[in-house]
Amino acid sequence: MTEPNESPEPTEGSAEPTEASAEADEAVVGWLPRPATELFGAGATAEEAYALLTVDVPADAWITALETARDTLGCTYFDWLSAVDEPGEGFRVAVHVVAVTPGAAIRRLLVRTTVPHAAATLPTAVGVYAGAAWHERETHEMFGIAFSGHPGLAPLLLPDNFEGHPLRKDFVLAARVAKAWPGAKEPGESDHGGPKRRQMLPPGVPDPNEWGPLKGQLPPAPARPARGARAGGRPPGPPHPHRGGGLGDPVRRRPGGAPSRAVRAA
């Protein structure tokens, strides 16, 4: 017999709760046959939204997760691989694969992982999905992520002399500095010598007089006149083609020269 404040000793048939029993209580998300940690390993999480199942895994479980998606979940169709630069977190690499079974609904799966900016390296997925070769080349170009074991991360879209990775958030948008905007029609943007208006720089584009090949060589942009000063001195425009010869003539005329009905009735 035990005292009221004493806990009963475990009997031979009872067992204390363990981590295995806690994993068994984990909810199954979407069309996964088992919990995400059981399928993809420790640290894996899953969520479903808009008929898309997303699984996040640690970087060291990247290839294992892709093999699980192909062999266990039947996602044999490779769609695309890309990345997103998340400031303060790293590069989030994602693979979209699909399970296509005749007579069954299409099941889409997004497998993601995150690598730090300072060590942006992942093993290549070519051994699991051969179609990932071109996508990893593009991701390497745009973000600078290295895929170890890739057969050849040669440039795919950018010229050989291009410097930097244009889809990184810290990449400087220097197109307007290196080359003038094509098809410019405003005064000062072409070579006709007209007055130059002050250019509005979009976010990420530096001042060409502070960064680039023309640094310190351009004159300062002219100050724009006040709105009041320009409004008073504007000359009158040409007469309207459907009005009288003078600006003060209120008679409205048709293109043939006959006055309108309102004028005749008056």
C-alpha positions as CSV (number, residue, x, y, z in Angstrom):
1,M,0.0,0.0,0.0
2,T,1.4,3.5,-0.9
3,E,1.0,6.8,0.8
4,P,-1.2,9.4,-0.8
5,N,1.8,11.6,-1.9
6,E,3.9,8.7,-3.2
7,S,3.8,7.7,-6.8
8,P,3.3,4.1,-7.6
9,E,6.3,2.1,-8.7
10,P,6.2,1.0,-12.3
11,T,5.0,-2.6,-12.6
12,E,6.6,-5.2,-14.9
13,G,4.0,-4.7,-17.7
14,S,4.1,-0.9,-17.7
15,A,6.6,1.3,-19.5
16,E,7.6,4.9,-19.2
17,P,7.0,7.3,-22.2
18,T,10.0,7.4,-24.5
19,E,11.0,9.4,-27.6
20,A,9.7,6.5,-29.8
21,S,6.2,6.9,-28.4
22,A,6.4,10.6,-28.9
23,E,7.2,10.2,-32.6
24,A,4.4,7.8,-32.9
25,D,2.0,10.5,-31.8
26,E,3.3,12.9,-34.5
27,A,0.6,13.9,-36.9
28,V,0.8,12.7,-40.5
29,V,0.7,15.7,-42.9
30,G,-1.0,15.5,-46.3
31,W,-0.6,12.4,-48.3
32,L,2.6,11.3,-46.5
33,P,2.1,7.6,-45.4
34,R,4.0,8.2,-42.2
35,P,5.2,11.2,-40.1
36,A,7.9,13.4,-41.7
37,T,10.6,12.5,-39.1
38,E,10.0,8.8,-39.7
39,L,10.4,9.2,-43.5
40,F,13.0,11.9,-43.8
41,G,14.9,11.6,-40.5
42,A,15.3,13.8,-37.5
43,G,14.8,17.6,-38.0
44,A,12.4,17.1,-40.9
45,T,9.1,19.1,-40.9
46,A,6.2,19.0,-43.3
47,E,3.3,21.3,-44.1
48,E,0.6,21.3,-46.9
49,A,-1.0,24.3,-48.5
50,Y,-2.8,24.8,-51.9
51,A,-2.4,21.1,-52.8
52,L,1.4,21.3,-52.4
53,L,3.2,19.3,-49.8
54,T,6.4,20.9,-48.5
55,V,9.1,19.1,-46.5
56,D,12.1,20.9,-45.0
57,V,15.2,18.8,-44.1
58,P,18.6,19.6,-42.7
59,A,21.4,20.1,-45.3
60,D,23.2,16.9,-44.3
61,A,20.0,14.9,-45.2
62,W,19.5,16.5,-48.6
63,I,20.4,13.5,-50.8
64,T,18.7,11.0,-48.5
65,A,15.5,13.1,-48.6
66,L,15.5,13.2,-52.4
67,E,16.0,9.4,-52.5
68,T,13.1,9.0,-50.1
69,A,10.9,11.2,-52.4
70,R,11.8,9.2,-55.4
71,D,11.8,5.6,-54.1
72,T,9.4,5.7,-51.1
73,L,6.9,8.4,-52.2
74,G,7.0,7.6,-55.9
75,C,8.0,11.2,-57.0
76,T,9.8,10.1,-60.2
77,Y,9.1,13.2,-62.2
78,F,11.7,16.0,-61.6
79,D,10.3,19.5,-62.4
80,W,12.8,22.1,-61.2
81,L,15.5,23.1,-58.7
82,S,16.2,26.6,-57.6
83,A,17.0,28.7,-54.6
84,V,16.0,31.9,-52.7
85,D,18.3,34.2,-50.8
86,E,16.9,34.7,-47.3
87,P,18.8,37.5,-45.6
88,G,20.0,36.5,-42.1
89,E,19.3,32.8,-42.8
90,G,21.1,31.6,-45.9
91,F,20.2,30.2,-49.3
92,R,17.0,28.1,-49.3
93,V,17.4,25.4,-52.0
94,A,14.2,23.8,-53.2
95,V,13.4,20.9,-55.5
96,H,9.9,20.3,-56.9
97,V,9.1,16.7,-57.8
98,V,5.8,15.0,-58.8
99,A,4.3,11.6,-58.3
100,V,2.4,10.6,-61.4
101,T,0.4,7.4,-61.0
102,P,-2.0,6.3,-63.7
103,G,-5.6,6.4,-62.4
104,A,-4.6,8.4,-59.3
105,A,-4.4,12.1,-58.5
106,I,-1.1,14.0,-59.2
107,R,0.9,14.5,-56.0
108,R,3.3,17.4,-55.8
109,L,6.2,17.6,-53.3
110,L,8.6,20.4,-52.6
111,V,11.8,19.4,-50.7
112,R,13.7,22.3,-49.2
113,T,16.9,22.8,-47.2
114,T,18.9,25.9,-46.2
115,V,22.7,26.4,-46.4
116,P,24.5,29.4,-44.8
117,H,25.8,32.2,-46.9
118,A,29.4,31.6,-45.7
119,A,29.4,27.9,-46.7
120,A,26.9,27.6,-49.6
121,T,27.6,24.1,-50.6
122,L,25.3,21.1,-51.2
123,P,25.9,17.6,-52.8
124,T,24.7,17.4,-56.3
125,A,21.3,15.8,-56.9
126,V,22.3,14.5,-60.4
127,G,22.7,11.0,-59.0
128,V,19.0,11.0,-57.9
129,Y,17.4,13.1,-60.6
130,A,19.6,13.4,-63.8
131,G,17.5,16.4,-64.9
132,A,18.9,18.5,-62.0
133,A,22.2,19.0,-63.8
134,W,21.0,22.1,-65.8
135,H,19.1,23.5,-62.9
136,E,22.1,23.3,-60.6
137,R,24.3,25.1,-63.2
138,E,21.8,28.0,-63.3
139,T,21.5,28.1,-59.4
140,H,25.3,28.1,-59.2
141,E,25.4,31.1,-61.6
142,M,22.6,33.1,-60.0
143,F,23.4,32.5,-56.3
144,G,27.0,31.2,-56.1
145,I,25.9,27.9,-54.5
146,A,28.4,25.1,-55.1
147,F,27.1,21.6,-55.8
148,S,29.8,19.1,-55.0
149,G,30.1,16.2,-57.3
150,H,28.4,17.9,-60.2
151,P,29.9,16.8,-63.6
152,G,30.4,20.4,-64.7
153,L,29.2,23.7,-63.3
154,A,30.0,25.6,-66.5
155,P,28.2,29.0,-67.2
156,L,24.7,28.4,-68.6
157,L,23.1,31.8,-69.1
158,L,25.6,34.5,-68.2
159,P,28.6,35.5,-70.3
160,D,32.0,34.2,-69.4
161,N,33.3,37.6,-68.2
162,F,30.3,38.3,-65.9
163,E,31.2,39.0,-62.3
164,G,29.0,38.3,-59.4
165,H,25.7,36.4,-58.8
166,P,22.7,38.5,-59.9
167,L,20.0,36.9,-57.8
168,R,21.7,37.5,-54.5
169,K,20.2,40.2,-52.4
170,D,23.6,42.0,-52.0
171,F,24.2,42.1,-55.7
172,V,24.5,45.7,-57.0
173,L,22.2,46.5,-60.0
174,A,24.7,48.3,-62.1
175,A,23.1,48.0,-65.5
176,R,22.4,51.7,-65.8
177,V,26.0,52.5,-64.7
178,A,27.8,50.2,-67.1
179,K,25.5,50.9,-70.1
180,A,23.0,53.7,-70.9
181,W,19.4,52.7,-71.0
182,P,18.6,51.7,-74.7
183,G,15.9,53.7,-76.5
184,A,16.1,56.8,-74.3
185,K,13.9,59.6,-75.6
186,E,14.0,62.1,-72.8
187,P,16.2,65.3,-73.2
188,G,19.7,64.6,-71.9
189,E,19.4,60.8,-72.2
190,S,20.4,60.9,-75.9
191,D,23.3,62.6,-77.6
192,H,21.5,65.6,-79.0
193,G,22.8,68.0,-76.4
194,G,19.5,69.0,-74.8
195,P,19.1,69.9,-71.2
196,K,19.6,67.0,-68.8
197,R,16.8,66.2,-66.4
198,R,17.5,64.6,-63.0
199,Q,17.3,60.9,-63.2
200,M,15.4,58.8,-60.7
201,L,17.4,55.8,-59.7
202,P,15.4,52.7,-58.8
203,P,16.3,50.8,-55.6
204,G,19.7,49.0,-55.8
205,V,21.1,51.2,-58.6
206,P,24.0,53.3,-57.4
207,D,24.8,56.9,-58.5
208,P,27.0,56.6,-61.6
209,N,29.2,59.4,-60.2
210,E,29.9,57.4,-57.0
211,W,30.2,53.8,-58.4
212,G,31.3,52.4,-61.7
213,P,33.7,53.3,-64.5
214,L,32.7,57.0,-64.6
215,K,33.1,57.5,-60.8
216,G,34.1,61.1,-60.1
217,Q,34.0,62.1,-63.8
218,L,30.4,63.3,-64.2
219,P,29.2,66.8,-63.4
220,P,26.6,67.1,-60.6
221,A,23.0,66.8,-61.7
222,P,21.4,70.3,-62.3
223,A,18.9,71.5,-59.7
224,R,15.3,71.3,-60.8
225,P,13.5,74.6,-60.8
226,A,10.6,75.1,-58.4
227,R,7.1,74.3,-59.7
228,G,5.9,77.8,-59.2
229,A,8.6,79.3,-61.3
230,R,7.9,77.1,-64.2
231,A,4.1,77.4,-64.1
232,G,4.1,81.2,-64.6
233,G,6.4,81.4,-67.6
234,R,4.9,78.7,-69.8
235,P,4.0,80.1,-73.3
236,P,0.5,79.4,-74.6
237,G,0.1,76.4,-76.9
238,P,-1.1,76.4,-80.5
239,P,-4.8,76.8,-81.1
240,H,-7.1,73.8,-81.1
241,P,-7.8,72.5,-84.6
242,H,-11.6,72.5,-83.9
243,R,-11.7,76.0,-82.4
244,G,-11.4,79.5,-83.8
245,G,-8.2,81.1,-84.8
246,G,-7.6,82.8,-81.5
247,L,-7.3,81.4,-78.0
248,G,-10.1,83.6,-76.8
249,D,-12.6,82.6,-79.6
250,P,-15.3,80.5,-77.9
251,V,-17.0,79.4,-81.1
252,R,-16.7,75.7,-81.7
253,R,-16.4,74.6,-85.3
254,R,-16.6,71.3,-87.0
255,P,-13.7,70.0,-89.1
256,G,-15.5,71.2,-92.3
257,G,-15.7,74.8,-91.0
258,A,-19.5,74.9,-90.2
259,P,-20.4,76.0,-86.7
260,S,-22.1,73.5,-84.4
261,R,-25.8,73.4,-83.7
262,A,-25.5,75.1,-80.4
263,V,-23.9,78.1,-82.1
264,R,-26.5,78.2,-84.8
265,A,-29.4,78.1,-82.3
266,A,-27.8,81.0,-80.4
